Amino acid sequence: MNTTQFLLNFADKIEQKEIVNQSTAIKIRSYIRKLEDSTPIELFLIVSGIMGALFCAAGIFSLIGHNWDDYSKTVRGVLSILPAIIALYFYYRAIFHHPKSRPWIEASSVFLMLMIGASIALVSQTYQLDGDFTKFIKVWAVLTIPLFYFARASGITILYLGLISVLVVDLSFGWFGIPNVRESENSMWYWYLLLGYLPHYYFALKKKSRLQSIRIVYMSYVVYLSLFLAMMVTVKGNYFLWIATTSAAFYLLGKRFMGENSHIFARPFQLFSQSWISILLIALSNKDSINMILGNDSFVHMFQLSDSNSLYREMNSELSSERLFYFVLLMMVMVGLYIVYFLFKKHFKDVSKLVLFTPLFLFFVMILHEYLLPVWMVVFLVNAYVLLLGLNALTTGSENKNVAQMVYGFLLISVLLWLRYFDTDWNFILKGLVFIGIGGVFFLINLTQKGKLERIIRNKTRRDDY
């Protein structure tokens, strides 16, 4: 049962119980129907329109490509620009005859983008133009950017960001087909083309609201995944700090603009950022993993030139310079993040300080591990932080009646405790007593929540009787 039907049934019920008279009930039902959400129907029309555009584009390309080499050069030249002309006609119809129809706008934009790419490919093949695949992508992407602003189309976001993501990744295959992913020499073009898209995302946001539409949610998923892939191959060194810092930044952004969206999957920045921070902290909660991760990203390795061979010294020098650059950039991003938070604190509501300050905590953990504390003490601090993060999620979720947050807290604590159960060197008696005590704490929490649940049920029963 959807929300509209529930409210209509409620209006019928209060009319039957004579809480309101018939004329008032009719007005209530009329008002509810006016507020009925048309988003699911419009979304279906947009998706079906985009799918239709994709299949039509594939069909047109197949028809034109049939016996391509048998045509004369003049015919091939005309056929090369024909897809773009057809698509421009439908785009013109969408903008000037159906400007308020999102399905028309989105479908025609997708169709035009694909036909532009087809025309570029056919023209370059017909006239033997110089250039490689990356140059083709650059030209195609640059010609696509205006489509975001002429009619504010967002359906092409996934195609555009997927297209420019190819510029940042150099994928090759080694022995036994094992993929090797590294940064492409054209990676800077990704950032230029991303800057061309981001104003569209910003303009689509509801600046004064913490509740965003499904359009923004969809774009947020695509933007996050594209940025994460790009940073994964471009960043050199301090990976765990970069993950924590960017996750905290996305978490803050999500809280500001999507904090009131109904469920966690409608808040992609919070979903991804909290997941990554949890995975990162769990990974650092073990002695062996913390030695490996912090050992590779230590301050010493950032500057040392260990090999006596001149070739290796030159390679190490270049790598150290890159690491130093990205470390300085990381510090600037981290400082900027906290400056923004403290300057505009009133705009960020319900922010978990433990999630937000995880990058700062890990930075100090890195220093403590490198210079001040033994490994076991650093591991203890990380485990305590994870436990505190889980308990905070539990209590906050209980106060706000947020089941997803409570499940997240339980899951985080459970994973941490089960991992410690198997990798701690305590004797069985001590381990058994500790875990029985922890289990007792969970039962105690269960009892306190049971009383709250019974009170809610009693209040609900009284309302139903009324």
N, C-alpha and C positions, 0 to 999 in steps of 0.2 A: 504494500500500500504506500503510495507516494504522499508527500506532505499535504498537497491540495486536498486529496480525498480524505485524509485524516481530519483536516480542519472542517471539511463539509460534514463529515459524520459527527464531529463534535458539535457543530451548529445544530444538527438535527436532534442530538441528545439533549442539549440545554433547552431546546424548544419543547421537547416531549416532557421534560421535568418542570416546564412552565417557569423557568428562570428568566426567559425573555418571551415576549409575545410574538405572534406570527409575523407581523410586519417587520419587527426588528430582526428576526431570524432571516427573513428574505433579504434584507439589506446586508446582513453579515455574509450570507452565501454569495451575493452579487459582488461584494468587495473581494472575497477570497478568490473568485473566478477571475477577476481583473488582475490579481497578483500572480496568477498561475505562471509558472516558469516555462518559457518556450525554449530554453537552452538545449535540452536533450534533442528536440526535433531539429533545431537549427544545426546542432553539431552533427547529427546524422546526415543532413543535407550537405554540409560542408565536406564531410568525409567521403560520401558517395560521389560528390562532384569532383573531388581531387582524384579519387580512384578512376572515375571516368576519364579525366584528363590524362592520367598516366597511360591508360590502355589505348586511348585515341592517339596519343603521341607515339606509342610503340607501333600502332597499326600504320600510321602515316609514314613513319620512317621505314617500315618494312615494305610498303608499297613503292616508295620512291627508290629504295635500294634494290628492288627487283630488276635484274638485267642491267645494272648501272653502267657497266663497261660497254654495253652495246649502243648506248646513246651517244650522239655527237657532243662535242664540247659545249656548243651553244645551248643545246637542250639541257645538258647537265648543269650549266650555269643558271638557267632559269629555274630548274627544279631545286637547285641548292637554296635559293632564297624564298621559294614557295612556302615552306613550313613556317618561316617567320612571318610572312605576309598573312597567312591564314590565321595564325595565332594573334597577330596584331588586330585583326578584324574583330575577333571574339573579345579581346581585351578592351577595344574601343566600345563595343556593345555593353560590356560590363560597367565601364566607368561612366558612360554618358546615358545609358538607358536603364541600368540597374545599379545605381550608385549606393543604394542602401541594402542591397542584397549581398550578405557575406558569402553565401555559397557561390554566387556568380563571380565575385571578386577573387576568392581564393582559388577556384577551379581555373579561371582564365589566367591567373598569375602563374600557376604551376604549368599550365599548358604553354604559355608564352616562354617561360624559362627553358623548358625542355626543347621547344622548337628553335629558340636562339642557339642553344648548344648544337642541335642537329644542323642548322644552317652554317654555323661556323665550321663544323667538321666537314660538311660537304663542299663548301667553297674552297677550303684549304686543300682538300683532296683533288678537286677539279683543276685548280690552277697551280698545284704543286708549290704551295706557299711554304716558306721556311718556318721552322719552329718545332718544338717537341710537345709532349703531353702536358708538361707543367705550364708552358706558355699558353696552351689552349685553355687550361683551367683558369689561369689568371684573366684572360680576355673574357671568358664566359662569366666569371664571377663579377668582374667590373661592370659588365652590361646588365647583370641581374640586380645590382644594388638599387637602381632607381625604382624597381618594382615594389620595394619595401615602403617607399615614400609617396608614390603617385596615388595609390589607393589603400595604403597601410595594410597590405596583405601579409599574413603571418604564416600561412600554410607552407610556403616555400622555405621556411626557416631550416627545417631538417635537411632539405636538399642542398641549400646554400652552405650551411655549416659543415655538412658532410663533405661537400665538394672542396671547400678550402682546407679542411683537415688533411686532405691528401698532400697538401703543400708542406706540411710540417713533419710528416712521417716518411722516412725512407725504409721501405720494407724489402728485405731480401731473405732468401732461404739458404741455410747451410746444409751440413751433412744430415742425411735422413729426413730432410724436409723440415728441419727445425727453423722456425721463423726468427729473424734477427731484425729488431726494430731499433732504429737510431734517428737522430735529428737530420732532417733534409737540409740541403744547402739553400733551399728556397723558403726556409721557415719564417723569415722576416715578413714575407708576403702574407702569411697567415694573419699576423698581428695587424698589418695595414688593412686587410680586407675585413677582419673582425671589427676594427674601429669604424668601418663603413656601415656595419650592421647595428652596433650597440645603440646608437641614437633611436633607432626604431623600437628597440626593446624598452628603452627609457620612456619614450613618448607613450607607449602602450600601458605603462604602469599607472595605477590610480595612486597619485602621489600622497593624497591626504587620507588614504584608507589602508587598513591592515588586512583587508579582504579582497582578494584578486580573483579574476575570472579564470575559466578553464584555458583561455587563450594564453594568459601569462604563465599558468602552470605548465602548459605544453612547451612554451618557449624556454622556460627555466630549466626543464629537464634537458633539452637539447643543448642549451648554452653551457650548462654545467659539464655535461659529458664531453663536449668539444674542448672546453678549456682544460679539463682534467687530462685528456689525451695529449694536448699540446704541451702542458707543463711537465707531463711525465717524461717526454722525450727531450725537452729543451733545458730543464733545470739540471745543473751539475753540482752535486754535493748537497749535504744537509737535507736529505729527502724527507726525513721524519719531521723536521721543523717546518719545511715547506708545506707538507700535508696538513700539519696542525694549524699553521697560520692561515692558509687559504680556507681551511674548513671553518675556522673561527670567523673569518670574514664573511663567508657565505652564510654562516649561522646568524650573524648579526643582520645581514641583508634580508634573510628570510624572516626573521623576527619583526623587522621594520615593516615589510610590505606584505607578508603572507601569514603573519602570526595569528590571524583570526579565521583562516581557512578551516573548513569543517573537520578534516581528518589529516593524518600524517602524510598520506600520499598526495594530498593537495598542497603540501608544503615541501617541495623537493629539496630546497637548499638546506632546510633543517634535517630532513631525512638523510641526505648524503653526508652532511657535515658531522652529525652526531654518530653516524655509523662509522665513518673513517676515524674519528677521534677515539671511539670505543675500541676499534680493531687495533689502532696504533698503541694505545695504552696497554691493552691485553698482551700485545706482542712484546712490549718492553717490560712486562712484569716478571720475566724469567731471567735468571742470571746469565745463561748462555746467550740468549737473544739480545740482552742489553749490551753485553760485551761485543757482540758482532755488529749491532747497529750503531752504537755509539763509538765503537772502535773505528769503523769506516768513516764516520762523520766527525771525527775528533778535530780539535783545534790544531793538534800537532801535525796530522796528515794534510791539513790545509796548506801548510807552508814548507814541509820538509821535502828535500830532494835527496832521496835515499840511494839511488843507483849511481855508481861511479862511471858507467858507460856514458859517453857524451850524447849519443842519440837518445838514450832513455832519460838522461837528465833534461834534454830539451823538451821531450814529450811530457815529463813530469812538471817542468816549469810552466808549460802551456796549460796543463790540467790544473795546477795550483792557481794560476792567474784566473782561470774560469771559475774555480771554486771560490776564490776570494771575491770576485765580482758578484756572484750569486749570493754569497753570504752578506755582503754589504747591502745588496738589493733586498734580501730577506729582512734585515734589520730595519730598513726604511719602511717596508710594508708593515712590519709588526708595530713599529712606532706610530705609523699613520693610522693603523687600525684602532689603537687605544686612544689616540688623540681624537679621532672621530667619535668614539664611544663616549668619552668623558665630556666632549663639547656639546654633543647632541643627546645626552643621556635620557632626557625626558621623552624622546621619540622612540626609545627602545624599551618596550614593556615585557615583563615576564622573562627576562634574560637570565639564564643559568650562568652564574659567575664562574662555576667550575669548568663549564664548557668553553666559555669565552677566554679564560685565562690559562687554558691548557698549553698554548704555545709558550707563554712566559714560564710556566712550571717546567716544561721540558727543556727550555733554555738553561734554567738553573740546574736541572738534573744533569745536563751535559757538562756544565762547569764543575759540579760536585763530583761527578764520575771521573772527570779528567784530573782534578787537582786536590780535592779535599777529603772525600769519604771513600771507605772501602765499598766494594761492589754490593755486598749483602745489605748494607744500609741504604744504598741507592734503590735497590730492588724493593726494600721495605717501604720506602717513600712512595714509589710508583704504585705498589699494591694498596697502600693506604689511600692514595688519591682515587684509584679505581673504585674501592669500596665506598669512599665518601661520595663519589659521583653516583653510584647506584643507589645509595641510601637517600641522597637528595632527590633523585628521580622518583623514588617510592613515596617519600613524604609530600613532595610537590604534587604528584599525580593524585594522591589521596585527598589533599586539600582542594584541588581543582576538579575532582571527580573525573580525571582523565585516565581512562583504562589503558590506553596505549602507552602513556608515560610510565604507569605502574608496571606494566609488562616489561618495558625496556629496563627499568630498574631491577626487577626480579631476574631477568635474563642476564644482565651484566654481572650481578653479584653471583649468580649460580655458575656462570662460566668461569669466573675468577676462582671461586672456591673449589670447583671440581678440578681445575688445572693444578691448583696448589695441593689438592689431595693426592695427586699422583706424582708430583715432582718434589715434594718436601722430604727432608731426610729425618723427620721426627720418628720416634718409636711408635708402635701401633697404639699403645695405651694413651699417650699424649694426643696423638692424632685423633683417636676415637673420641676422647673427652672434648676436645676443641670442636669437633664437628657436631657432636650431640648438643653442645652449648649453642652453636650457630643455628641448628635445627630448632632448638627451643625458642630462640629469638623470632624465627619465622612463625612458629605457632602462636607466640605472643602477639605478633602483628596481626595474625589471622583472627585472634579473639577480639582485638580492638576493632577491627573492621567489621566483624560479625555483628557487634552491638550497633554500629552505625547503620548497617544494612537492615537490621530488624526495625530500627527506628524509622527508616525511610519507608519500609513496607507498611508499618502501622499508620503512618501519615497518609500514605496512598490509599489504604483501605478506608480511612475516615473520609477522604475526599470522594471516593467512589460511592460510599453510603450516602453522602450528602447529595 
